Amino acid sequence: MSTTAAHRKHWPLAAEARYVGPHEGTEPIDVTVVLRRRGDRPAPAAWPHKLAPRREDFGAQWGADPADVEHVRGFARQHGLQETGCEPHRRVLHLRGTPQALQQAFGVTLGRYQFDDGGAEMLGCHGQPSLPADLSSKVIAVLGLDKRPVARPHFRRPAAQPAVTYTPVQLGQLYSFPSNADGSGQTVAVLELGGGFTQADFTQYIQGLGINPVPTVTQVSVAGGSSQTGSDADGEVMLDVEVVGALSPGAAIALYFAPNTDQGFYEAISQAAHDTTNHPSVISISWGGPEDSWAASSLAAMESALQDALALGVTVTVACGDSGFTDGESDGQPHVDFPASSPYALACGGTKLVAQASAIQSEVVWNELASNEGATGGGVSTSFALPTWQSTSKVPAGANNFVGRGVPDVAGDADPNTGYEVRVDGNNEVIGGTSAVAPLWAALIARFNQQLGSSLGDPHEAFYSIGQSAFHDITSGNNGHFKAAKGWDACTGLGSPNGTALLAALAAMKPAAA
């Protein structure tokens, strides 16, 4: 079996599970009802902004309408559902009910599903939850009725030990990360939908790079998720945390573990965005799935959580996938990965980087499809329209001539054959993938936030207006369909960072009363 096929088989998505029979369990199921927001949609805190709203004040203006909450509560009582929690500022109502009660309340059929490898059976939901007409406009999504996985981690291991490898610190030097900043005063949120974190490995790795003290890592359980070591996804977790820790050693790291379900993914983004304990200013996400594999309501709920994050001044960096222009789909057509395709995400693509004497010698699009070792995702969204800040980027027409958001925005080294030296489950190894690029950019933005004296927030408008002067423009290579070109392209976006130049450009835009 090829490396690509093995990787996909190990990380199947919901659509790849087959129905094996009706759900026969009687154990109660917890669901998350995501409500619409009161008032207008909040504007992203786009740089340069004077001040993002405080988390404590957000709910009064953009949380759930109390009348909507009461309406859903009444509906829940009618159907014998128990309320287990309510967080109006995050627009969520948590309900619990028997499978029979939930099927009747939301008009769905619950079933048992299984992957072809004969693993454990999973709860699945046939059909989209439906609500009475007077309630449906008030609810964005009902999450938790389907426990099948929605996302894959976007990391790749090389087929053989590569000749060219880097520590994150070396890449920070090659990308001119500002040397007078280390992320102090910032917290970087890292979202994980599987795998586990090993403190001893992290400590040994960071100290081995000559960094002291070791950054603090706080684990946060989301929707029952927790660190579970012993699976392939440990590589994802440790890659993310070690890249952030090495490149922004002054920052704290908050590691959110959630189940790999639409409920878990939504809750992870929402809880990180609204976290008044850890106060992250950046969120790094290295998981996702093909845009068209998402249920419309799940995608809408996730999008609303990303809106919350950017309105609160939290930048969200997201890996855009490791399977080239198809994003791992088998139809041979272009697809992009979500949540990277959200206009609220800073979508991170991948390059192949070769350095000589502490300087970049060459940097091209990551494409190892010929040897089944992956390629950067990238393309055109079919769900999100072209944002104004991309209007002059010459984004190609998408499917059915839809004028969609172009992916990615930025890039960085991702080829496993020019990969990152990391430590996982007691072993030193090399890992690549766009999963490495999201935490790399998150660490850079933590340094920016420290120097700017306020959070960058939504960086898109600023980055696109600054343009090539602060990026290494990647003009060679392709991802199997889209080609690199001067300026923005659907393989590497604006390019990889020149961190010092980018910080200077952002600082020059800073409002006087920030």
C-alpha positions as CSV (number, residue, x, y, z in Angstrom):
1,M,0.0,0.0,0.0
2,S,1.3,3.5,-0.8
3,T,2.2,6.0,1.9
4,T,-0.7,8.2,0.8
5,A,-3.2,5.4,0.9
6,A,-1.9,4.2,4.2
7,H,-2.2,7.7,5.6
8,R,-5.8,8.1,4.4
9,K,-6.8,4.6,5.6
10,H,-5.5,5.4,9.0
11,W,-7.5,8.6,9.1
12,P,-10.9,7.9,7.5
13,L,-13.7,10.4,7.5
14,A,-17.4,10.0,8.2
15,A,-18.3,9.3,4.6
16,E,-16.0,6.3,4.5
17,A,-17.9,4.4,7.3
18,R,-20.6,2.0,6.2
19,Y,-24.0,1.5,7.9
20,V,-24.2,-1.8,9.8
21,G,-27.6,-1.4,11.5
22,P,-29.9,0.7,13.7
23,H,-28.6,2.2,17.0
24,E,-29.8,-0.1,19.7
25,G,-28.2,1.5,22.8
26,T,-30.2,3.3,25.4
27,E,-27.5,5.3,27.0
28,P,-28.2,9.1,27.0
29,I,-26.4,11.2,24.4
30,D,-25.1,14.8,24.9
31,V,-25.8,17.3,22.2
32,T,-24.7,20.9,21.6
33,V,-27.3,23.2,20.2
34,V,-25.6,26.2,18.5
35,L,-27.8,29.3,18.4
36,R,-27.8,32.3,16.1
37,R,-26.2,35.4,17.5
38,R,-28.1,38.5,18.6
39,G,-27.5,41.6,16.6
40,D,-25.4,42.0,13.6
41,R,-22.4,39.7,12.9
42,P,-19.3,41.1,14.6
43,A,-16.7,42.6,12.4
44,P,-13.3,40.9,12.6
45,A,-10.7,42.8,14.5
46,A,-8.7,43.4,11.3
47,W,-5.3,44.9,11.7
48,P,-4.7,47.7,12.3
49,H,-7.4,47.8,14.9
50,K,-7.4,50.0,18.1
51,L,-8.8,47.4,20.5
52,A,-10.8,44.2,20.2
53,P,-13.8,43.7,22.5
54,R,-13.2,42.0,25.8
55,R,-14.2,38.4,26.1
56,E,-16.3,39.4,29.2
57,D,-18.3,41.9,27.2
58,F,-18.8,39.8,24.0
59,G,-22.0,38.0,25.0
60,A,-24.1,41.1,25.7
61,Q,-23.7,42.2,22.1
62,W,-23.1,39.0,20.0
63,G,-24.1,36.1,22.2
64,A,-27.4,34.2,22.0
65,D,-30.6,36.2,22.4
66,P,-32.2,35.2,25.8
67,A,-35.5,34.8,24.1
68,D,-34.0,32.3,21.7
69,V,-32.5,30.3,24.6
70,E,-35.9,30.2,26.3
71,H,-37.5,29.0,23.1
72,V,-35.1,26.1,22.7
73,R,-35.5,25.3,26.4
74,G,-39.2,25.0,26.0
75,F,-38.8,22.7,23.0
76,A,-36.3,20.5,25.0
77,R,-38.8,20.2,27.8
78,Q,-41.5,19.1,25.4
79,H,-39.3,16.3,24.2
80,G,-38.1,15.2,27.6
81,L,-34.5,16.4,27.1
82,Q,-32.4,17.5,30.1
83,E,-30.4,20.8,30.0
84,T,-26.9,20.1,31.2
85,G,-25.4,23.5,30.6
86,C,-25.9,26.9,28.9
87,E,-23.3,29.4,27.8
88,P,-25.2,32.2,26.1
89,H,-21.9,34.2,25.3
90,R,-20.8,31.2,23.2
91,R,-24.4,30.7,21.9
92,V,-24.6,27.1,23.1
93,L,-27.2,25.1,25.0
94,H,-26.1,21.6,26.1
95,L,-28.9,19.0,26.2
96,R,-29.0,15.3,27.1
97,G,-31.6,12.7,26.1
98,T,-32.2,9.1,25.3
99,P,-31.6,8.1,21.7
100,Q,-35.3,7.6,21.2
101,A,-36.1,11.1,22.6
102,L,-33.4,12.7,20.4
103,Q,-34.6,10.9,17.3
104,Q,-38.1,12.2,17.9
105,A,-37.1,15.7,18.8
106,F,-34.8,16.3,15.8
107,G,-36.3,14.0,13.2
108,V,-33.3,11.8,12.6
109,T,-32.5,8.1,12.5
110,L,-29.5,7.0,14.5
111,G,-27.4,4.1,13.3
112,R,-24.3,2.1,13.9
113,Y,-21.4,2.7,11.5
114,Q,-18.1,1.0,11.0
115,F,-14.9,1.4,8.9
116,D,-13.8,-1.5,6.7
117,D,-10.8,-2.2,8.9
118,G,-13.2,-3.7,11.4
119,G,-12.7,-1.2,14.2
120,A,-15.2,-0.2,16.8
121,E,-18.8,0.6,15.8
122,M,-19.7,4.3,15.9
123,L,-22.9,6.2,16.4
124,G,-24.0,7.9,13.2
125,C,-26.9,10.1,12.2
126,H,-28.8,9.5,9.0
127,G,-30.3,12.8,7.8
128,Q,-29.8,16.3,9.1
129,P,-31.5,17.4,12.3
130,S,-34.7,19.3,11.7
131,L,-36.7,21.7,13.9
132,P,-40.1,23.3,13.8
133,A,-40.4,26.3,11.5
134,D,-40.7,28.7,14.4
135,L,-37.4,27.4,15.9
136,S,-35.3,26.5,12.9
137,S,-34.2,30.1,12.1
138,K,-32.9,30.5,15.7
139,V,-30.6,27.4,15.6
140,I,-27.5,27.1,13.5
141,A,-26.8,23.5,14.2
142,V,-27.4,20.5,16.5
143,L,-24.1,18.7,17.1
144,G,-23.3,15.5,18.8
145,L,-25.8,13.1,17.2
146,D,-23.0,11.8,15.0
147,K,-19.8,10.5,16.5
148,R,-18.0,9.7,13.2
149,P,-14.7,11.5,12.6
150,V,-14.8,14.8,10.5
151,A,-11.1,15.6,10.2
152,R,-7.6,14.3,9.5
153,P,-4.3,15.5,10.9
154,H,-2.2,17.1,8.2
155,F,1.2,15.7,8.9
156,R,3.5,13.4,6.9
157,R,6.4,11.2,7.7
158,P,9.1,10.7,5.0
159,A,9.4,7.3,3.5
160,A,13.1,7.3,4.4
161,Q,15.4,9.4,6.5
162,P,15.8,12.6,4.5
163,A,19.2,14.2,3.8
164,V,17.8,17.7,4.7
165,T,16.1,18.4,8.0
166,Y,15.7,21.4,10.2
167,T,14.9,22.3,13.8
168,P,12.2,24.8,14.2
169,V,14.8,27.2,15.5
170,Q,16.8,26.9,12.3
171,L,13.6,27.6,10.3
172,G,12.9,30.6,12.5
173,Q,16.3,32.0,11.5
174,L,15.8,31.2,7.8
175,Y,12.5,33.0,7.9
176,S,13.9,36.0,9.8
177,F,11.7,35.7,12.9
178,P,12.2,38.9,14.8
179,S,15.1,38.2,17.2
180,N,14.0,40.7,19.9
181,A,10.7,38.9,20.6
182,D,10.0,35.4,22.0
183,G,6.2,35.6,22.4
184,S,6.3,36.7,26.1
185,G,2.9,37.6,27.5
186,Q,1.1,35.6,24.8
187,T,-0.8,32.3,24.9
188,V,-1.0,30.1,21.8
189,A,-3.9,27.7,21.7
190,V,-3.2,24.4,19.9
191,L,-6.3,22.3,19.0
192,E,-6.1,18.5,18.8
193,L,-8.7,15.9,17.8
194,G,-6.6,12.9,18.8
195,G,-3.3,11.8,20.1
196,G,-1.5,12.6,23.3
197,F,1.1,14.9,24.8
198,T,4.2,13.7,26.7
199,Q,5.7,16.3,29.0
200,A,9.0,14.5,29.4
201,D,9.5,14.4,25.7
202,F,8.6,18.1,25.3
203,T,11.0,19.1,28.1
204,Q,13.9,17.1,26.8
205,Y,13.3,18.4,23.2
206,I,13.1,22.1,24.2
207,Q,16.1,21.9,26.5
208,G,18.0,20.1,23.8
209,L,17.5,23.2,21.7
210,G,19.2,25.2,24.4
211,I,15.9,26.9,25.5
212,N,15.3,27.6,29.2
213,P,12.9,27.8,30.9
214,V,10.7,25.3,29.1
215,P,7.3,26.9,28.0
216,T,4.3,26.0,30.1
217,V,1.8,23.6,28.5
218,T,-1.7,23.6,30.0
219,Q,-4.0,20.8,28.9
220,V,-7.7,21.6,28.5
221,S,-10.4,18.9,28.1
222,V,-13.1,19.8,25.6
223,A,-16.4,17.8,25.3
224,G,-14.8,14.9,27.2
225,G,-11.6,14.8,25.1
226,S,-8.3,14.2,26.7
227,S,-4.6,13.4,25.9
228,Q,-4.4,9.8,24.9
229,T,-0.9,8.7,23.9
230,G,-0.1,5.6,21.9
231,S,-1.6,6.4,18.5
232,D,-0.1,7.8,15.3
233,A,-1.7,11.1,16.1
234,D,0.9,11.6,18.9
235,G,3.1,12.8,16.0
236,E,0.6,15.6,15.3
237,V,0.4,16.7,18.9
238,M,4.1,16.7,19.5
239,L,4.9,18.4,16.2
240,D,2.5,21.2,16.9
241,V,3.6,21.8,20.5
242,E,7.3,21.5,19.8
243,V,7.2,23.9,16.9
244,V,5.3,26.5,18.9
245,G,7.5,26.0,22.0
246,A,10.7,26.3,20.0
247,L,9.7,29.3,18.0
248,S,7.8,31.3,20.7
249,P,9.5,30.0,23.9
250,G,8.2,33.0,25.9
251,A,4.6,32.2,25.2
252,A,2.4,29.8,27.2
253,I,0.8,27.0,25.3
254,A,-2.8,25.9,25.9
255,L,-3.5,22.4,24.4
256,Y,-7.2,21.7,23.8
257,F,-8.1,18.0,23.4
258,A,-11.5,17.3,21.8
259,P,-13.1,14.3,20.2
260,N,-12.8,14.1,16.4
261,T,-16.5,14.9,15.8
262,D,-18.3,18.0,14.5
263,Q,-19.4,18.6,18.1
264,G,-15.8,18.3,19.4
265,F,-14.2,20.5,16.7
266,Y,-16.8,23.2,17.1
267,E,-16.5,23.2,20.9
268,A,-12.7,23.3,20.7
269,I,-12.7,26.5,18.5
270,S,-15.4,28.1,20.5
271,Q,-14.0,27.3,23.9
272,A,-10.5,28.4,22.9
273,A,-11.8,31.7,21.4
274,H,-13.8,32.5,24.6
275,D,-11.4,31.1,27.2
276,T,-11.2,33.7,30.0
277,T,-8.7,31.5,31.9
278,N,-5.9,31.1,29.3
279,H,-6.7,34.1,27.1
280,P,-5.1,32.8,23.9
281,S,-4.3,35.4,21.3
282,V,-3.5,32.8,18.5
283,I,-5.2,29.5,17.7
284,S,-3.3,26.8,15.7
285,I,-5.3,24.1,13.9
286,S,-3.6,21.3,12.0
287,W,-6.8,19.2,11.3
288,G,-9.4,19.4,8.6
289,G,-11.4,17.6,6.0
290,P,-12.5,18.3,2.4
291,E,-14.9,21.2,2.3
292,D,-17.7,19.2,0.6
293,S,-17.5,16.5,3.2
294,W,-19.0,18.7,5.9
295,A,-22.7,18.9,6.7
296,A,-23.9,22.4,5.9
297,S,-25.0,23.0,9.5
298,S,-21.7,21.8,10.9
299,L,-19.8,24.1,8.6
300,A,-22.0,27.0,9.5
301,A,-21.5,26.4,13.2
302,M,-17.7,26.1,12.8
303,E,-17.7,29.3,10.7
304,S,-19.6,31.2,13.5
305,A,-17.0,30.0,16.0
306,L,-14.2,31.3,13.8
307,Q,-16.1,34.6,13.5
308,D,-16.1,34.9,17.2
309,A,-12.4,34.3,17.4
310,L,-11.5,37.0,14.9
311,A,-13.9,39.5,16.4
312,L,-12.1,38.9,19.8
313,G,-8.8,39.6,18.1
314,V,-7.7,36.0,18.0
315,T,-5.7,35.0,14.9
316,V,-6.5,31.4,13.7
317,T,-3.8,29.6,11.6
318,V,-4.9,26.5,9.8
319,A,-3.1,23.8,7.8
320,C,-4.5,23.5,4.3
321,G,-3.9,19.8,3.7
322,D,-1.2,17.4,2.5
323,S,-2.8,15.6,-0.5
324,G,-2.4,18.2,-3.2
325,F,-5.2,19.7,-5.2
326,T,-7.7,16.9,-4.6
327,D,-7.4,17.1,-0.8
328,G,-7.5,13.3,-0.8
329,E,-10.8,12.9,-2.7
330,S,-10.9,10.2,-5.3
331,D,-12.8,12.0,-8.0
332,G,-9.7,13.7,-9.5
333,Q,-11.3,17.1,-9.1
334,P,-10.0,20.1,-7.2
335,H,-11.0,20.3,-3.6
336,V,-9.9,22.5,-0.7
337,D,-9.8,21.7,3.0
338,F,-12.0,23.2,5.7
339,P,-11.5,25.0,8.1
340,A,-8.5,26.3,6.2
341,S,-10.9,27.5,3.4
342,S,-12.8,29.7,5.8
343,P,-12.1,33.4,5.1
344,Y,-11.6,33.7,8.9
345,A,-8.6,31.3,8.8
346,L,-5.1,32.2,7.9
347,A,-4.6,29.2,5.6
348,C,-1.1,27.7,5.6
349,G,0.3,25.9,2.6
350,G,3.6,24.0,2.2
351,T,7.0,24.4,0.5
352,K,10.1,22.4,0.0
353,L,13.0,24.4,1.4
354,V,16.7,24.0,0.9
355,A,19.2,26.2,2.8
356,Q,22.9,26.8,2.5
357,A,25.1,28.8,5.0
358,S,22.1,30.0,7.0
359,A,20.3,31.4,4.0
360,I,17.5,30.0,1.8
361,Q,19.0,28.6,-1.4
362,S,15.7,27.5,-3.0
363,E,12.1,27.3,-2.0
364,V,9.5,25.7,-4.2
365,V,6.0,24.2,-3.9
366,W,5.9,21.1,-1.9
367,N,4.9,18.3,-4.3
368,E,6.1,14.7,-3.7
369,L,3.0,13.1,-5.2
370,A,5.1,11.0,-7.5
371,S,6.6,9.2,-4.5
372,N,3.3,9.1,-2.6
373,E,4.7,11.6,0.0
374,G,2.1,14.3,-0.3
375,A,1.8,17.8,-1.6
376,T,0.5,21.1,-0.4
377,G,-3.3,21.6,-0.5
378,G,-4.6,24.7,-2.2
379,G,-7.3,25.8,-4.6
380,V,-10.6,27.6,-4.6
381,S,-13.4,27.3,-2.1
382,T,-16.9,26.2,-3.3
383,S,-18.5,27.3,0.0
384,F,-17.0,30.8,0.6
385,A,-17.1,33.7,-1.8
386,L,-14.0,35.7,-2.7
387,P,-13.2,38.1,0.1
388,T,-12.5,41.8,-0.7
389,W,-8.9,41.5,0.5
390,Q,-8.3,38.9,-2.2
391,S,-10.0,40.8,-5.0
392,T,-6.8,41.7,-6.8
393,S,-5.0,38.4,-6.2
394,K,-6.1,36.8,-9.5
395,V,-7.8,33.9,-7.8
396,P,-8.9,31.5,-10.6
397,A,-12.5,30.6,-11.1
398,G,-13.6,27.6,-9.1
399,A,-16.1,24.8,-9.9
400,N,-19.1,26.0,-11.9
401,N,-17.3,29.3,-12.3
402,F,-18.0,30.1,-8.6
403,V,-15.9,33.1,-7.6
404,G,-14.5,31.6,-4.4
405,R,-12.0,32.3,-1.7
406,G,-8.5,31.3,-2.7
407,V,-6.4,28.9,-0.5
408,P,-3.8,29.2,1.0
409,D,-2.9,32.7,2.3
410,V,0.7,32.0,3.3
411,A,3.2,29.1,3.4
412,G,6.2,27.6,5.0
413,D,8.5,24.5,4.9
414,A,6.3,21.4,4.9
415,D,7.9,18.7,2.7
416,P,8.7,15.7,4.9
417,N,11.9,15.4,2.8
418,T,13.0,18.8,4.2
419,G,11.2,18.2,7.4
420,Y,11.2,19.1,11.1
421,E,13.3,17.4,13.7
422,V,10.9,16.5,16.5
423,R,10.6,14.1,19.5
424,V,7.6,11.8,19.7
425,D,6.9,8.9,22.2
426,G,10.5,8.8,23.3
427,N,12.0,8.8,19.8
428,N,13.6,11.5,17.7
429,E,12.2,11.6,14.2
430,V,11.4,13.9,11.2
431,I,7.9,15.0,10.3
432,G,6.5,17.3,7.7
433,G,3.2,18.4,6.3
434,T,1.2,21.6,6.4
435,S,0.6,20.7,10.1
436,A,4.0,22.1,10.8
437,V,3.2,25.4,9.0
438,A,0.2,26.3,11.1
439,P,2.1,26.3,14.4
440,L,5.1,28.0,12.7
441,W,2.9,30.9,11.7
442,A,1.1,30.9,15.1
443,A,4.5,31.2,16.8
444,L,5.5,34.1,14.5
445,I,2.2,35.9,15.2
446,A,2.8,35.4,19.0
447,R,6.1,37.3,18.5
448,F,4.3,40.0,16.5
449,N,1.6,40.4,19.2
450,Q,4.4,40.9,21.8
451,Q,6.1,43.6,19.8
452,L,3.0,45.3,18.5
453,G,1.6,45.6,22.1
454,S,-1.8,44.2,21.0
455,S,-3.1,41.2,19.2
456,L,-2.9,41.1,15.4
457,G,-6.4,39.8,15.1
458,D,-7.5,39.2,11.5
459,P,-4.3,39.6,9.5
460,H,-5.7,39.1,6.0
461,E,-6.2,42.7,4.9
462,A,-2.9,43.8,6.2
463,F,-0.9,40.8,4.7
464,Y,-2.5,41.2,1.3
465,S,-1.9,45.0,1.2
466,I,1.7,44.5,2.4
467,G,2.3,41.9,-0.4
468,Q,5.5,40.6,-1.6
469,S,7.9,43.0,0.2
470,A,7.6,40.9,3.4
471,F,7.2,37.4,1.9
472,H,9.5,35.0,0.0
473,D,7.4,34.7,-3.2
474,I,7.3,31.1,-4.3
475,T,7.2,31.0,-8.1
476,S,8.2,27.4,-9.0
477,G,6.2,24.2,-8.7
478,N,2.6,23.0,-8.6
479,N,0.3,20.9,-6.4
480,G,-0.9,18.7,-9.2
481,H,-3.2,21.2,-10.7
482,F,-2.5,24.8,-9.6
483,K,0.9,26.3,-10.4
484,A,3.1,28.7,-8.5
485,A,3.3,32.2,-10.0
486,K,4.5,35.7,-9.1
487,G,2.4,37.1,-6.3
488,W,-0.4,35.1,-4.7
489,D,-1.1,31.6,-6.0
490,A,-3.2,28.6,-5.0
491,C,-0.2,26.6,-3.9
492,T,1.7,28.8,-1.5
493,G,-0.5,31.9,-1.2
494,L,1.6,35.1,-0.7
495,G,4.6,32.9,0.1
496,S,6.7,32.1,3.2
497,P,7.5,34.8,5.8
498,N,10.2,37.3,6.1
499,G,9.3,37.8,9.7
500,T,11.3,41.0,10.5
501,A,10.1,42.8,7.4
502,L,6.5,41.7,8.0
503,L,6.7,43.0,11.6
504,A,8.1,46.3,10.5
505,A,5.3,46.7,7.9
506,L,2.6,45.8,10.5
507,A,4.1,48.2,13.0
508,A,4.0,51.0,10.4
509,M,0.3,50.4,10.1
510,K,-0.4,50.5,13.8
511,P,-3.0,53.1,14.9
512,A,-1.6,55.8,17.2
513,A,-4.1,55.1,20.0
514,A,-3.7,51.4,20.0
